[in-house]
Amino acid sequence: MAQFFHLSSDNYDLAVDLFVFLLYNREYPGAPDRGGKKEDTKNYVELVKTLRDTFDKTGRSLGITFTAPSSYWYLKWFDLPGMMKYCDWVNLVCLTFFLLVFLFLQTEVLSLT
């Protein structure tokens, strides 16, 4: 495990890029209402590409996953085909659905009491 986190010249740039990426919450890359910039969409693909290249060099089977929103407004800032070239899995967030279910169940429970 320690060998993977050793910052050799091969993975130093990745570590810096990852740190900068995590420093700025890019939950919704590119979305202007969340502080995103248009180039974030392309940069996110470049980040997962670099991550995949670095993982592949380890000789280990390491997976990459990310979470994408279900709403069109935020989803349009993701280059899903570009990212899926380098990722193994995508998780879809459907918070609105669960909020509606919760509100429905709360209403049903309250009407039964």
C-alpha atoms as a printed R data frame, in Angstrom:
    type eleno elety resid chain resno       x      y       z
1   ATOM     1    CA   MET     A     1   0.000  0.000   0.000
2   ATOM     2    CA   ALA     A     2   2.773  2.446   0.866
3   ATOM     3    CA   GLN     A     3   4.397  1.878  -2.521
4   ATOM     4    CA   PHE     A     4   1.236  3.046  -4.295
5   ATOM     5    CA   PHE     A     5   1.239  6.342  -2.387
6   ATOM     6    CA   HIS     A     6   4.935  7.002  -2.948
7   ATOM     7    CA   LEU     A     7   5.132 10.148  -5.067
8   ATOM     8    CA   SER     A     8   7.533  9.181  -7.789
9   ATOM     9    CA   SER     A     9   7.955 11.425 -10.795
10  ATOM    10    CA   ASP     A    10   5.433  9.190 -12.613
11  ATOM    11    CA   ASN     A    11   2.548  9.885 -10.273
12  ATOM    12    CA   TYR     A    12   3.446 13.252  -8.760
13  ATOM    13    CA   ASP     A    13   1.443 15.166 -11.384
14  ATOM    14    CA   LEU     A    14  -1.544 12.908 -10.763
15  ATOM    15    CA   ALA     A    15  -1.356 13.554  -7.026
16  ATOM    16    CA   VAL     A    16  -1.249 17.310  -7.584
17  ATOM    17    CA   ASP     A    17  -4.128 17.184 -10.090
18  ATOM    18    CA   LEU     A    18  -6.189 15.034  -7.759
19  ATOM    19    CA   PHE     A    19  -5.513 17.340  -4.816
20  ATOM    20    CA   VAL     A    20  -6.540 20.414  -6.825
21  ATOM    21    CA   PHE     A    21  -9.637 18.589  -8.072
22  ATOM    22    CA   LEU     A    22 -10.656 17.628  -4.546
23  ATOM    23    CA   LEU     A    23  -9.835 21.084  -3.221
24  ATOM    24    CA   TYR     A    24 -12.536 22.525  -5.445
25  ATOM    25    CA   ASN     A    25 -15.704 20.487  -5.019
26  ATOM    26    CA   ARG     A    26 -16.456 19.345  -8.536
27  ATOM    27    CA   GLU     A    27 -19.592 17.440  -7.750
28  ATOM    28    CA   TYR     A    28 -21.074 19.130 -10.794
29  ATOM    29    CA   PRO     A    29 -18.175 19.955 -13.129
30  ATOM    30    CA   GLY     A    30 -18.886 22.792 -15.504
31  ATOM    31    CA   ALA     A    31 -22.105 23.900 -13.806
32  ATOM    32    CA   PRO     A    32 -21.826 27.682 -13.451
33  ATOM    33    CA   ASP     A    33 -24.207 27.793 -10.478
34  ATOM    34    CA   ARG     A    34 -21.773 25.512  -8.587
35  ATOM    35    CA   GLY     A    35 -18.609 27.429  -9.435
36  ATOM    36    CA   GLY     A    36 -17.800 25.270 -12.441
37  ATOM    37    CA   LYS     A    37 -16.154 26.327 -15.659
38  ATOM    38    CA   LYS     A    38 -16.837 25.110 -19.185
39  ATOM    39    CA   GLU     A    39 -13.418 23.431 -19.406
40  ATOM    40    CA   ASP     A    40 -14.184 21.345 -16.285
41  ATOM    41    CA   THR     A    41 -16.056 18.826 -18.446
42  ATOM    42    CA   LYS     A    42 -12.960 18.104 -20.549
43  ATOM    43    CA   ASN     A    43 -10.655 18.310 -17.531
44  ATOM    44    CA   TYR     A    44 -12.705 15.688 -15.674
45  ATOM    45    CA   VAL     A    45 -12.153 13.256 -18.560
46  ATOM    46    CA   GLU     A    46  -8.431 14.052 -18.507
47  ATOM    47    CA   LEU     A    47  -8.326 13.440 -14.762
48  ATOM    48    CA   VAL     A    48  -9.905  9.970 -14.981
49  ATOM    49    CA   LYS     A    49  -7.687  9.158 -17.988
50  ATOM    50    CA   THR     A    50  -4.584 10.050 -15.969
51  ATOM    51    CA   LEU     A    51  -5.941  8.103 -13.022
52  ATOM    52    CA   ARG     A    52  -6.565  5.048 -15.231
53  ATOM    53    CA   ASP     A    53  -3.068  5.262 -16.771
54  ATOM    54    CA   THR     A    54  -1.521  5.495 -13.306
55  ATOM    55    CA   PHE     A    55  -3.608  2.615 -11.955
56  ATOM    56    CA   ASP     A    56  -2.744  0.443 -14.959
57  ATOM    57    CA   LYS     A    57   0.983  1.003 -14.358
58  ATOM    58    CA   THR     A    58   0.682 -0.570 -10.898
59  ATOM    59    CA   GLY     A    59  -0.072 -3.976 -12.409
60  ATOM    60    CA   ARG     A    60  -2.994 -4.312  -9.997
61  ATOM    61    CA   SER     A    61  -6.674 -4.490 -10.850
62  ATOM    62    CA   LEU     A    62  -7.907 -1.127  -9.548
63  ATOM    63    CA   GLY     A    63 -11.333  0.203 -10.424
64  ATOM    64    CA   ILE     A    64 -12.518  3.751 -11.032
65  ATOM    65    CA   THR     A    65 -16.058  4.903 -10.411
66  ATOM    66    CA   PHE     A    66 -17.808  8.247 -10.270
67  ATOM    67    CA   THR     A    67 -21.234  9.563  -9.410
68  ATOM    68    CA   ALA     A    68 -23.354 11.421 -11.945
69  ATOM    69    CA   PRO     A    69 -26.552 13.349 -11.307
70  ATOM    70    CA   SER     A    70 -29.892 12.340 -12.778
71  ATOM    71    CA   SER     A    71 -31.045 15.861 -13.628
72  ATOM    72    CA   TYR     A    72 -30.355 17.064 -17.151
73  ATOM    73    CA   TRP     A    73 -29.093 20.468 -15.961
74  ATOM    74    CA   TYR     A    74 -26.138 18.916 -14.114
75  ATOM    75    CA   LEU     A    75 -25.728 15.802 -16.255
76  ATOM    76    CA   LYS     A    76 -25.071 17.860 -19.366
77  ATOM    77    CA   TRP     A    77 -21.762 18.955 -17.817
78  ATOM    78    CA   PHE     A    78 -20.476 15.342 -17.823
79  ATOM    79    CA   ASP     A    79 -18.862 13.770 -20.879
80  ATOM    80    CA   LEU     A    80 -20.187 10.306 -20.034
81  ATOM    81    CA   PRO     A    81 -18.859  8.546 -23.169
82  ATOM    82    CA   GLY     A    82 -15.447 10.145 -22.650
83  ATOM    83    CA   MET     A    83 -15.316  9.239 -18.968
84  ATOM    84    CA   MET     A    84 -16.563  5.680 -19.432
85  ATOM    85    CA   LYS     A    85 -13.541  4.922 -21.639
86  ATOM    86    CA   TYR     A    86 -11.487  5.028 -18.438
87  ATOM    87    CA   CYS     A    87 -13.987  4.199 -15.696
88  ATOM    88    CA   ASP     A    88 -15.483  0.891 -14.658
89  ATOM    89    CA   TRP     A    89 -18.743  2.055 -13.187
90  ATOM    90    CA   VAL     A    90 -21.006  5.080 -12.874
91  ATOM    91    CA   ASN     A    91 -23.395  5.651  -9.988
92  ATOM    92    CA   LEU     A    92 -26.541  7.647 -10.687
93  ATOM    93    CA   VAL     A    93 -27.880  9.955  -7.982
94  ATOM    94    CA   CYS     A    94 -31.664 10.195  -7.876
95  ATOM    95    CA   LEU     A    95 -32.261 12.352  -4.823
96  ATOM    96    CA   THR     A    96 -35.440 13.889  -6.208
97  ATOM    97    CA   PHE     A    97 -37.039 10.456  -6.514
98  ATOM    98    CA   PHE     A    98 -36.242  9.565  -2.913
99  ATOM    99    CA   LEU     A    99 -37.462 12.932  -1.702
100 ATOM   100    CA   LEU     A   100 -40.793 12.341  -3.432
101 ATOM   101    CA   VAL     A   101 -41.058  8.837  -1.954
102 ATOM   102    CA   PHE     A   102 -40.247 10.183   1.493
103 ATOM   103    CA   LEU     A   103 -42.841 12.945   1.187
104 ATOM   104    CA   PHE     A   104 -45.429 10.442  -0.069
105 ATOM   105    CA   LEU     A   105 -44.726  8.028   2.780
106 ATOM   106    CA   GLN     A   106 -44.763 10.828   5.340
107 ATOM   107    CA   THR     A   107 -48.164 11.987   4.025
108 ATOM   108    CA   GLU     A   108 -49.513  8.425   4.071
109 ATOM   109    CA   VAL     A   109 -48.265  7.829   7.634
110 ATOM   110    CA   LEU     A   110 -49.696 11.119   8.843
111 ATOM   111    CA   SER     A   111 -53.078 10.395   7.231
112 ATOM   112    CA   LEU     A   112 -53.210  7.006   8.985
113 ATOM   113    CA   THR     A   113 -52.715  8.470  12.457
